[in-house]
Amino acid sequence: MTLPVNFEDLIAKANALKLYRKLIIQLNKDLLFANIDLEFDADTLPTSLKLILQETVFNLIRHKFSDYLNLLYQIDVSEQKIKSLDSSNMVRLSEDVTFLILQREWQKVWYKSNFI
């Protein structure tokens, strides 16, 4: 499995394999387990998904950092990848973290669809 390199690539792969809905379901499940008050409708457009999740990540970083760390732990985003991001620009950081979250959720969904 080659990981998507950007958001558009991720969505294209998810749509091509008809796994976009499962991606949202997995994301909702992990948000719930991380006690984040956010749930996406199964019909959420990809652009809305990205923007709302990015805004949530931005707010968590700024106002509820422990909840942000808990979310990353719950989703199992690589600590090494997070540390490699440039944290000087909060908007850019939240965008990059959002992609890493979606990328990790995509891995989970892809593995489940192919091996379970």
C-alpha positions as a LaTeX table, in Angstrom:
\begin{tabular}{lrrr}
\hline
Residue & $x$ (\AA) & $y$ (\AA) & $z$ (\AA) \\
\hline
Met1 & 0.00 & 0.00 & 0.00 \\
Thr2 & 1.33 & 3.39 & $-0.94$ \\
Leu3 & 0.17 & 6.18 & 1.32 \\
Pro4 & $-1.61$ & 9.16 & $-0.23$ \\
Val5 & 0.72 & 12.13 & $-0.58$ \\
Asn6 & $-1.93$ & 14.83 & $-0.21$ \\
Phe7 & $-5.59$ & 15.31 & 0.59 \\
Glu8 & $-6.75$ & 15.13 & $-3.02$ \\
Asp9 & $-4.88$ & 11.85 & $-3.55$ \\
Leu10 & $-6.41$ & 10.41 & $-0.38$ \\
Ile11 & $-9.94$ & 11.30 & $-1.44$ \\
Ala12 & $-9.36$ & 10.00 & $-4.96$ \\
Lys13 & $-8.18$ & 6.65 & $-3.60$ \\
Ala14 & $-11.04$ & 6.45 & $-1.10$ \\
Asn15 & $-13.61$ & 7.20 & $-3.82$ \\
Ala16 & $-12.02$ & 4.84 & $-6.34$ \\
Leu17 & $-12.21$ & 1.97 & $-3.84$ \\
Lys18 & $-15.63$ & 3.07 & $-2.57$ \\
Leu19 & $-14.25$ & 3.51 & 0.94 \\
Tyr20 & $-15.01$ & 7.17 & 1.58 \\
Arg21 & $-18.03$ & 6.41 & 3.79 \\
Lys22 & $-15.98$ & 3.92 & 5.79 \\
Leu23 & $-13.30$ & 6.58 & 6.23 \\
Ile24 & $-15.88$ & 8.90 & 7.78 \\
Ile25 & $-17.23$ & 6.09 & 9.98 \\
Gln26 & $-13.71$ & 5.29 & 11.23 \\
Leu27 & $-12.98$ & 8.95 & 11.87 \\
Asn28 & $-16.25$ & 9.37 & 13.80 \\
Lys29 & $-15.45$ & 6.30 & 15.88 \\
Asp30 & $-12.02$ & 7.60 & 16.84 \\
Leu31 & $-13.33$ & 11.10 & 17.54 \\
Leu32 & $-15.90$ & 9.58 & 19.89 \\
Phe33 & $-13.26$ & 7.45 & 21.66 \\
Ala34 & $-11.07$ & 10.55 & 22.05 \\
Asn35 & $-14.06$ & 12.37 & 23.58 \\
Ile36 & $-14.05$ & 15.04 & 20.86 \\
Asp37 & $-17.49$ & 16.54 & 20.30 \\
Leu38 & $-17.56$ & 16.21 & 16.52 \\
Glu39 & $-19.39$ & 13.82 & 14.24 \\
Phe40 & $-19.52$ & 13.86 & 10.48 \\
Asp41 & $-22.53$ & 12.82 & 8.46 \\
Ala42 & $-21.81$ & 9.96 & 6.07 \\
Asp43 & $-22.64$ & 12.28 & 3.16 \\
Thr44 & $-20.20$ & 15.01 & 4.19 \\
Leu45 & $-18.34$ & 16.41 & 1.20 \\
Pro46 & $-14.56$ & 15.94 & 1.28 \\
Thr47 & $-13.88$ & 19.69 & 1.32 \\
Ser48 & $-16.22$ & 20.15 & 4.28 \\
Leu49 & $-14.64$ & 17.20 & 6.04 \\
Lys50 & $-11.20$ & 18.73 & 5.65 \\
Leu51 & $-12.21$ & 22.25 & 6.70 \\
Ile52 & $-14.23$ & 21.24 & 9.75 \\
Leu53 & $-11.62$ & 18.76 & 10.94 \\
Gln54 & $-8.86$ & 21.31 & 10.40 \\
Glu55 & $-10.76$ & 23.95 & 12.37 \\
Thr56 & $-11.29$ & 21.44 & 15.18 \\
Val57 & $-7.61$ & 20.51 & 15.23 \\
Phe58 & $-6.66$ & 24.19 & 15.25 \\
Asn59 & $-8.94$ & 24.87 & 18.23 \\
Leu60 & $-7.69$ & 21.81 & 20.09 \\
Ile61 & $-4.06$ & 22.88 & 19.65 \\
Arg62 & $-4.81$ & 26.41 & 20.84 \\
His63 & $-7.29$ & 25.76 & 23.65 \\
Lys64 & $-7.34$ & 22.09 & 24.65 \\
Phe65 & $-3.86$ & 20.75 & 24.04 \\
Ser66 & $-4.30$ & 17.65 & 26.19 \\
Asp67 & $-7.43$ & 16.74 & 24.18 \\
Tyr68 & $-5.41$ & 17.26 & 21.00 \\
Leu69 & $-2.73$ & 14.87 & 22.24 \\
Asn70 & $-5.40$ & 12.38 & 23.26 \\
Leu71 & $-6.90$ & 12.53 & 19.77 \\
Leu72 & $-3.52$ & 11.88 & 18.15 \\
Tyr73 & $-2.98$ & 8.97 & 20.52 \\
Gln74 & $-6.43$ & 7.51 & 19.85 \\
Ile75 & $-5.99$ & 7.71 & 16.10 \\
Asp76 & $-2.40$ & 6.49 & 16.41 \\
Val77 & $-0.76$ & 9.25 & 14.41 \\
Ser78 & 3.01 & 8.79 & 14.31 \\
Glu79 & 4.75 & 10.92 & 16.92 \\
Gln80 & 7.76 & 11.14 & 14.62 \\
Lys81 & 5.62 & 12.62 & 11.83 \\
Ile82 & 4.07 & 15.15 & 14.21 \\
Lys83 & 7.48 & 16.22 & 15.49 \\
Ser84 & 8.75 & 16.70 & 11.94 \\
Leu85 & 6.07 & 19.32 & 11.17 \\
Asp86 & 6.82 & 23.04 & 11.23 \\
Ser87 & 4.98 & 24.48 & 14.22 \\
Ser88 & 5.78 & 28.14 & 13.55 \\
Asn89 & 2.52 & 28.68 & 11.64 \\
Met90 & $-0.53$ & 27.36 & 13.52 \\
Val91 & $-2.82$ & 27.33 & 10.50 \\
Arg92 & $-0.31$ & 25.36 & 8.44 \\
Leu93 & 0.34 & 23.03 & 11.37 \\
Ser94 & $-3.38$ & 22.31 & 11.79 \\
Glu95 & $-3.66$ & 21.62 & 8.05 \\
Asp96 & $-0.71$ & 19.21 & 8.15 \\
Val97 & $-1.98$ & 17.44 & 11.26 \\
Thr98 & $-5.43$ & 17.12 & 9.69 \\
Phe99 & $-3.87$ & 15.38 & 6.71 \\
Leu100 & $-1.88$ & 13.04 & 8.98 \\
Ile101 & $-5.08$ & 12.17 & 10.85 \\
Leu102 & $-6.95$ & 11.42 & 7.63 \\
Gln103 & $-3.97$ & 9.53 & 6.24 \\
Arg104 & $-3.86$ & 7.29 & 9.34 \\
Glu105 & $-7.61$ & 6.75 & 9.24 \\
Trp106 & $-7.26$ & 5.83 & 5.57 \\
Gln107 & $-4.65$ & 3.21 & 6.48 \\
Lys108 & $-7.03$ & 1.63 & 8.98 \\
Val109 & $-9.92$ & 1.57 & 6.51 \\
Trp110 & $-7.78$ & 0.23 & 3.66 \\
Tyr111 & $-6.31$ & $-2.57$ & 5.80 \\
Lys112 & $-9.74$ & $-3.59$ & 7.09 \\
Ser113 & $-11.19$ & $-3.68$ & 3.58 \\
Asn114 & $-8.30$ & $-5.78$ & 2.26 \\
Phe115 & $-7.47$ & $-8.12$ & 5.12 \\
Ile116 & $-10.48$ & $-8.47$ & 7.40 \\
\hline
\end{tabular}
